[in-house]
Amino acid sequence: MTFFDLPIRQNPLRTRADVEQALYQLLEPVKGRFTLGNAGLHLGDFAAHYGEGSAHMEAFSRMLWGLGPLWSQGGGGEYLPLFRQGLVNGTDPSHPAYWGAVADCDQKIVEMAAIALTLMLCGERLAFSPREADNLRRWLASVEGKALPQNNWLFFRALVQTAFRRMGWLWNREQLEADLTRLEDWYLGDGWYCDGQPSQVDYYVPFGMHYYGLIYARFMAEEDPVRSRAFRKRAARFAQDFLYWFEDGGRAVPFGRSLTYRFGQCAFFSALVFAGVEALPWGVVKSRVLGNLRDWFARPIFSPDGLLTVGYGYPNLCMSENYNAPGSPYWALKAFLCLALPEDHPFWQAEEEIPALEPLRSLPKARMLIARSWGQVQLFPAGQSCVCQLGQVGPKYEKLVYSSRFGFSVPRGDSLEEGAFDSCLAVSEAGEDRWHTQRGFEAFEVGANYTWRRFSPLRGVRVEVTVTPDFPGHRREYRVTTDRPIDAVDGGFAVPAEEAGQRYSGDMVEWEAHGLTARFPWGVSAIRCEEGGGEPLLVSPWPNTNLLHPLTRIPSIRWQLEPGEHRLVTWVTGEIPNC
């Protein structure tokens, strides 16, 4: 892919000064994009479900995830009057830029969290007049009593109450207690939460539940010592597992929703430092934060003028959710919470350290296995499913495996090429080209070295599959029961079809009777059918279906299955040394 020559790509990201400079490099392109009264930022022209007004406010507020920590240490002075004016005007009912009343489940409630953190970190530096402070307090307090989605959203209201206490404003102890008590229902044990649904265990655990809990623990240690200690202890336990989601160089495995928040993946480790939880050696924590930032800023995730784009490995609306607006990716600025710590903090003084980790780790509370080898992380879930229709949630949670090097693909239609069915089994009525994959599950198991699930992708068709990691590959053992003739396709890893201007050619594909290997100069993906016959097939998915690679090919095995029970076994492997 072609990269824009932006200053941030040259940032070595080794020191606190480098990280502070990276934040400035991210903020510089937004400076000329303020809306009326500086109360919003216009960063693009596509929409999210909550409309343009809230999208402008969201973009404004999300900059505070980075600016609040920066201001707390005396930096960012040039941005202070701009954002102070926006906060004043956005919460003044008499000003044309007023953000408006807050409704149930309002997107503006999400954005209150960054404002709350800013008040906790450096409210006095904003120097509000009594009238300005009262307007801000009244607007934030309007979240009290509102209906909220029953998930990490409850922490937004909890942080508002925490900020009120910090500012010496009247705060609602009963509301805070009710929200924190409800959040306890989603603690699973061993440091793991779910995000409101037991089948949804994703990045909202680290950059949502734990991140907010650690902020609470930092500011409420005296007022609520028991709960604050619990949040710290859980985060320390979780850190031992979450380490495994990252390659040694800092790249994380894509899985679940909200992946456009990109380097928000490392925000949890930044929050560990902020809360003073030395769950790991500071050098290990530093390698996860700075390594992840280095990996992301080396990728083509920016517009030509340096704005973050919606997408993952490149700009891509195909994989977005209905709540992704132009400013949404700046949620990733939560990673800069470590800037709230001074230069002499042990985190900044430590040398980066790569931890020694096991090649395979079972995470039963998270309903997954994690395998690590050959510079790659692979996540094998079972029993994961998102019940909300937010955009492509099936492939974001229910594939057989997710890879830090191959990513995963999302469909743009239901034909075989539109569907881009990598790392999963797809079935179709015999002779048709309308494919169905897993959506929900009937049962699952996560063992020490395998996962198993049962699901029905199509009425009258039942699938059981056991997946056994064995690096550099994994084995899939299917039992497919059908009451009529169907077609089935098992997809391997989606390998890039071109790299650095070179496109693959047919002689780079090695065909066997029941398998094939796409052996390209930049990466290899292979699949072999060990039981059940099957015809090898190289699928050419539609462009921009894969999260990491815009153009791919998927080695696959295809069967024509008659009514009855069938045992199908495939071996899948893949490697991309540098990407």
ChimeraX attribute file (.defattr): number of C-alpha atoms within 10 A of each C-alpha:
attribute: neighborCount
match mode: 1-to-1
recipient: residues
	/A:1	12
	/A:2	9
	/A:3	13
	/A:4	15
	/A:5	12
	/A:6	16
	/A:7	13
	/A:8	19
	/A:9	19
	/A:10	12
	/A:11	16
	/A:12	14
	/A:13	20
	/A:14	16
	/A:15	17
	/A:16	19
	/A:17	13
	/A:18	15
	/A:19	19
	/A:20	18
	/A:21	16
	/A:22	22
	/A:23	20
	/A:24	17
	/A:25	18
	/A:26	19
	/A:27	18
	/A:28	14
	/A:29	15
	/A:30	20
	/A:31	11
	/A:32	10
	/A:33	15
	/A:34	19
	/A:35	16
	/A:36	15
	/A:37	18
	/A:38	22
	/A:39	27
	/A:40	25
	/A:41	25
	/A:42	20
	/A:43	22
	/A:44	15
	/A:45	8
	/A:46	12
	/A:47	14
	/A:48	16
	/A:49	13
	/A:50	15
	/A:51	13
	/A:52	17
	/A:53	16
	/A:54	20
	/A:55	28
	/A:56	24
	/A:57	26
	/A:58	28
	/A:59	25
	/A:60	27
	/A:61	28
	/A:62	24
	/A:63	24
	/A:64	24
	/A:65	24
	/A:66	28
	/A:67	28
	/A:68	27
	/A:69	25
	/A:70	25
	/A:71	22
	/A:72	21
	/A:73	15
	/A:74	11
	/A:75	15
	/A:76	17
	/A:77	11
	/A:78	8
	/A:79	15
	/A:80	16
	/A:81	12
	/A:82	15
	/A:83	22
	/A:84	17
	/A:85	15
	/A:86	26
	/A:87	28
	/A:88	22
	/A:89	23
	/A:90	25
	/A:91	24
	/A:92	21
	/A:93	14
	/A:94	9
	/A:95	13
	/A:96	13
	/A:97	22
	/A:98	19
	/A:99	22
	/A:100	15
	/A:101	12
	/A:102	17
	/A:103	14
	/A:104	13
	/A:105	14
	/A:106	17
	/A:107	18
	/A:108	23
	/A:109	22
	/A:110	19
	/A:111	21
	/A:112	22
	/A:113	25
	/A:114	25
	/A:115	24
	/A:116	26
	/A:117	23
	/A:118	25
	/A:119	21
	/A:120	23
	/A:121	20
	/A:122	19
	/A:123	20
	/A:124	12
	/A:125	14
	/A:126	17
	/A:127	11
	/A:128	17
	/A:129	10
	/A:130	9
	/A:131	11
	/A:132	16
	/A:133	19
	/A:134	15
	/A:135	20
	/A:136	19
	/A:137	19
	/A:138	13
	/A:139	19
	/A:140	23
	/A:141	19
	/A:142	14
	/A:143	23
	/A:144	15
	/A:145	10
	/A:146	14
	/A:147	12
	/A:148	17
	/A:149	12
	/A:150	14
	/A:151	18
	/A:152	23
	/A:153	20
	/A:154	21
	/A:155	22
	/A:156	22
	/A:157	28
	/A:158	25
	/A:159	24
	/A:160	28
	/A:161	24
	/A:162	24
	/A:163	27
	/A:164	20
	/A:165	18
	/A:166	17
	/A:167	18
	/A:168	8
	/A:169	14
	/A:170	11
	/A:171	18
	/A:172	16
	/A:173	12
	/A:174	9
	/A:175	15
	/A:176	19
	/A:177	12
	/A:178	12
	/A:179	17
	/A:180	17
	/A:181	11
	/A:182	14
	/A:183	21
	/A:184	10
	/A:185	12
	/A:186	19
	/A:187	19
	/A:188	14
	/A:189	12
	/A:190	18
	/A:191	23
	/A:192	26
	/A:193	29
	/A:194	23
	/A:195	23
	/A:196	18
	/A:197	15
	/A:198	18
	/A:199	19
	/A:200	22
	/A:201	27
	/A:202	22
	/A:203	23
	/A:204	22
	/A:205	24
	/A:206	25
	/A:207	24
	/A:208	21
	/A:209	26
	/A:210	28
	/A:211	27
	/A:212	23
	/A:213	24
	/A:214	27
	/A:215	22
	/A:216	23
	/A:217	23
	/A:218	19
	/A:219	19
	/A:220	18
	/A:221	13
	/A:222	10
	/A:223	11
	/A:224	12
	/A:225	12
	/A:226	12
	/A:227	16
	/A:228	20
	/A:229	15
	/A:230	15
	/A:231	22
	/A:232	25
	/A:233	16
	/A:234	19
	/A:235	28
	/A:236	19
	/A:237	16
	/A:238	21
	/A:239	21
	/A:240	14
	/A:241	18
	/A:242	20
	/A:243	20
	/A:244	24
	/A:245	23
	/A:246	23
	/A:247	23
	/A:248	23
	/A:249	15
	/A:250	22
	/A:251	24
	/A:252	28
	/A:253	23
	/A:254	29
	/A:255	24
	/A:256	22
	/A:257	23
	/A:258	25
	/A:259	23
	/A:260	28
	/A:261	23
	/A:262	25
	/A:263	27
	/A:264	28
	/A:265	27
	/A:266	31
	/A:267	25
	/A:268	31
	/A:269	32
	/A:270	25
	/A:271	27
	/A:272	25
	/A:273	24
	/A:274	20
	/A:275	19
	/A:276	13
	/A:277	17
	/A:278	14
	/A:279	19
	/A:280	17
	/A:281	14
	/A:282	23
	/A:283	19
	/A:284	20
	/A:285	27
	/A:286	27
	/A:287	23
	/A:288	30
	/A:289	25
	/A:290	25
	/A:291	22
	/A:292	25
	/A:293	24
	/A:294	22
	/A:295	16
	/A:296	19
	/A:297	20
	/A:298	14
	/A:299	18
	/A:300	20
	/A:301	23
	/A:302	19
	/A:303	16
	/A:304	12
	/A:305	12
	/A:306	19
	/A:307	21
	/A:308	27
	/A:309	24
	/A:310	29
	/A:311	24
	/A:312	27
	/A:313	20
	/A:314	22
	/A:315	20
	/A:316	19
	/A:317	16
	/A:318	18
	/A:319	26
	/A:320	21
	/A:321	21
	/A:322	14
	/A:323	17
	/A:324	22
	/A:325	26
	/A:326	24
	/A:327	25
	/A:328	22
	/A:329	24
	/A:330	28
	/A:331	26
	/A:332	23
	/A:333	21
	/A:334	27
	/A:335	26
	/A:336	26
	/A:337	25
	/A:338	27
	/A:339	26
	/A:340	22
	/A:341	18
	/A:342	13
	/A:343	14
	/A:344	9
	/A:345	12
	/A:346	14
	/A:347	25
	/A:348	21
	/A:349	14
	/A:350	16
	/A:351	15
	/A:352	20
	/A:353	15
	/A:354	16
	/A:355	16
	/A:356	7
	/A:357	13
	/A:358	11
	/A:359	14
	/A:360	20
	/A:361	17
	/A:362	19
	/A:363	19
	/A:364	16
	/A:365	17
	/A:366	26
	/A:367	21
	/A:368	24
	/A:369	25
	/A:370	24
	/A:371	23
	/A:372	23
	/A:373	16
	/A:374	12
	/A:375	16
	/A:376	24
	/A:377	25
	/A:378	28
	/A:379	24
	/A:380	24
	/A:381	30
	/A:382	29
	/A:383	24
	/A:384	26
	/A:385	23
	/A:386	23
	/A:387	13
	/A:388	7
	/A:389	10
	/A:390	15
	/A:391	16
	/A:392	20
	/A:393	19
	/A:394	22
	/A:395	26
	/A:396	23
	/A:397	26
	/A:398	25
	/A:399	24
	/A:400	24
	/A:401	25
	/A:402	27
	/A:403	23
	/A:404	23
	/A:405	27
	/A:406	28
	/A:407	24
	/A:408	27
	/A:409	28
	/A:410	23
	/A:411	23
	/A:412	18
	/A:413	13
	/A:414	16
	/A:415	17
	/A:416	21
	/A:417	19
	/A:418	19
	/A:419	21
	/A:420	30
	/A:421	33
	/A:422	32
	/A:423	24
	/A:424	20
	/A:425	25
	/A:426	23
	/A:427	25
	/A:428	22
	/A:429	16
	/A:430	15
	/A:431	10
	/A:432	11
	/A:433	14
	/A:434	17
	/A:435	22
	/A:436	20
	/A:437	23
	/A:438	22
	/A:439	19
	/A:440	19
	/A:441	18
	/A:442	12
	/A:443	12
	/A:444	18
	/A:445	16
	/A:446	23
	/A:447	14
	/A:448	13
	/A:449	15
	/A:450	21
	/A:451	24
	/A:452	21
	/A:453	21
	/A:454	22
	/A:455	18
	/A:456	20
	/A:457	20
	/A:458	19
	/A:459	8
	/A:460	11
	/A:461	19
	/A:462	17
	/A:463	21
	/A:464	18
	/A:465	22
	/A:466	20
	/A:467	24
	/A:468	20
	/A:469	23
	/A:470	17
	/A:471	18
	/A:472	14
	/A:473	17
	/A:474	18
	/A:475	22
	/A:476	23
	/A:477	18
	/A:478	22
	/A:479	15
	/A:480	20
	/A:481	19
	/A:482	19
	/A:483	13
	/A:484	13
	/A:485	16
	/A:486	19
	/A:487	19
	/A:488	22
	/A:489	24
	/A:490	27
	/A:491	26
	/A:492	29
	/A:493	30
	/A:494	33
	/A:495	30
	/A:496	25
	/A:497	20
	/A:498	20
	/A:499	17
	/A:500	8
	/A:501	7
	/A:502	10
	/A:503	12
	/A:504	18
	/A:505	11
	/A:506	8
	/A:507	10
	/A:508	13
	/A:509	18
	/A:510	12
	/A:511	16
	/A:512	12
	/A:513	11
	/A:514	20
	/A:515	24
	/A:516	22
	/A:517	23
	/A:518	27
	/A:519	18
	/A:520	21
	/A:521	13
	/A:522	18
	/A:523	20
	/A:524	20
	/A:525	26
	/A:526	26
	/A:527	28
	/A:528	26
	/A:529	25
	/A:530	16
	/A:531	15
	/A:532	15
	/A:533	19
	/A:534	24
	/A:535	18
	/A:536	23
	/A:537	19
	/A:538	18
	/A:539	21
	/A:540	17
	/A:541	25
	/A:542	19
	/A:543	16
	/A:544	22
	/A:545	26
	/A:546	30
	/A:547	22
	/A:548	26
	/A:549	25
	/A:550	20
	/A:551	19
	/A:552	24
	/A:553	25
	/A:554	28
	/A:555	26
	/A:556	33
	/A:557	25
	/A:558	20
	/A:559	17
	/A:560	17
	/A:561	20
	/A:562	15
	/A:563	14
	/A:564	12
	/A:565	15
	/A:566	16
	/A:567	14
	/A:568	19
	/A:569	21
	/A:570	25
	/A:571	21
	/A:572	26
	/A:573	19
	/A:574	25
	/A:575	22
	/A:576	19
	/A:577	12
	/A:578	8
	/A:579	14
